[in-house]
Amino acid sequence: MTITITAFERSPDGGKGLARDTRVRWALEEVGQPYQVRGVSFRAMKEPAHLAFHPFGQIPTYEEDDLALFETGSIVFHIAERCAGLLPDDANARARAITWIFAALSTVEPTILELATARVLESDKPWSKERLPLVEERVRNRLKQLSARLGNADWLDGTFSAGDLMMVSVLLRLKSSGILDEFPNLSAYVARGEARPAYKRAFAAQWEVNKPA
Ligand SMILES: N[C@@H](CCC(=O)N[C@@H](CS)C(=O)NCC(=O)O)C(=O)O
C-alpha cells in the first residue's frame, strides 16, 4: 500500500505544525504507516490537477492506491479504521472515539478558527475591537465545557484515540493565544499529545520542509 498526502510546498506558519497535514502525518505515525508527501504551491492548489483531488482547492489530500480522499476528519477516520492503534476494539468505545473526532471538527474547531480570523484578518476593521471580546468569549465557553468533561483524565475517553488526536490538533492553534493557559488541564492535555513520539515525528517531518531558511 502506497500512501501519498499533499501539504503546502511551504507552509505559511513557517513550520509551527498548524497546517492540517500535520494531523494526517500524526495519524499515520501513530499506526506506523509510511507515507510520501507531495508539496503543492498556493497556485497549484487551485488548478485542475489538484482540484481533481480536492474540490475546494485545499490541502491535505490522501491517496492510497486507487482511493483519493480530502477532509482531515475523513482521512484520519479512514486511517483509524484501516489500521490498529487509533480506535478501541469495543464497539461502544469506538463509537464514542469517533464522536470526539466530530466534536473536535464541528463544535470546537469553528470557534477557534473564528478567533484566528478575528485576530489576524479582521484586526484592521473599525469594528474589530468590539467584536474580538465576543469571539474570545465563545472560545472560552467551549474550552470551559471541554475542560469540565476532561477533568483529571489523560484522554477524553479512556485510552488515547483518534478523537484525542483530532482534539489536540484543533487546540494546538490556540497555544499562542494565551486562552488555552486559562485551562490548565487542557494545556496539559495538549502537552501530552505533543509528547507522543508519533506527534514528534510528524512535527519534525513538516518542520524539515517548512523551517525558515
Ligand atoms: N476542513 C478542511 C480544511 C482544510 C484547510 O483549510 N486547509 C488549509 C490548510 S491548513 C488550506 O488548504 N488553505 C488554503 C486555502 O484554503 O486556499 C480539512 O479539515 O481538511
The ligand as an SDF file (V2000), in Angstrom:
LIG
                    3D

 20 19  0  0  0  0  0  0  0  0999 V2000
  -11.9290   21.2310    6.5870 N   0  0  0  0  0  0  0  0  0  0  0  0
  -10.6980   21.0430    5.8670 C   0  0  0  0  0  0  0  0  0  0  0  0
   -9.9140   22.3320    5.9230 C   0  0  0  0  0  0  0  0  0  0  0  0
   -8.7080   22.2830    5.0090 C   0  0  0  0  0  0  0  0  0  0  0  0
   -7.9620   23.6230    5.0350 C   0  0  0  0  0  0  0  0  0  0  0  0
   -8.4980   24.6560    5.4650 O   0  0  0  0  0  0  0  0  0  0  0  0
   -6.7030   23.5820    4.5920 N   0  0  0  0  0  0  0  0  0  0  0  0
   -5.8940   24.7790    4.5740 C   0  0  0  0  0  0  0  0  0  0  0  0
   -4.5080   24.4630    5.0820 C   0  0  0  0  0  0  0  0  0  0  0  0
   -4.4990   24.0040    6.7780 S   0  0  0  0  0  0  0  0  0  0  0  0
   -5.7430   25.2650    3.1440 C   0  0  0  0  0  0  0  0  0  0  0  0
   -5.5660   24.4840    2.2440 O   0  0  0  0  0  0  0  0  0  0  0  0
   -5.7630   26.5910    2.9810 N   0  0  0  0  0  0  0  0  0  0  0  0
   -5.5300   27.2220    1.7210 C   0  0  0  0  0  0  0  0  0  0  0  0
   -6.8030   27.6170    1.0390 C   0  0  0  0  0  0  0  0  0  0  0  0
   -7.9040   27.3690    1.5720 O   0  0  0  0  0  0  0  0  0  0  0  0
   -6.6950   28.2150   -0.0340 O   0  0  0  0  0  0  0  0  0  0  0  0
   -9.9060   19.8640    6.4690 C   0  0  0  0  0  0  0  0  0  0  0  0
  -10.0070   19.6340    7.6820 O   0  0  0  0  0  0  0  0  0  0  0  0
   -9.2060   19.1540    5.7270 O   0  0  0  0  0  0  0  0  0  0  0  0
  1  2  1  0
  2  3  1  0
  2 18  1  0
  3  4  1  0
  4  5  1  0
  5  6  2  0
  5  7  1  0
  7  8  1  0
  8  9  1  0
  8 11  1  0
  9 10  1  0
 11 12  2  0
 11 13  1  0
 13 14  1  0
 14 15  1  0
 15 16  2  0
 15 17  1  0
 18 19  2  0
 18 20  1  0
M  END
$$$$
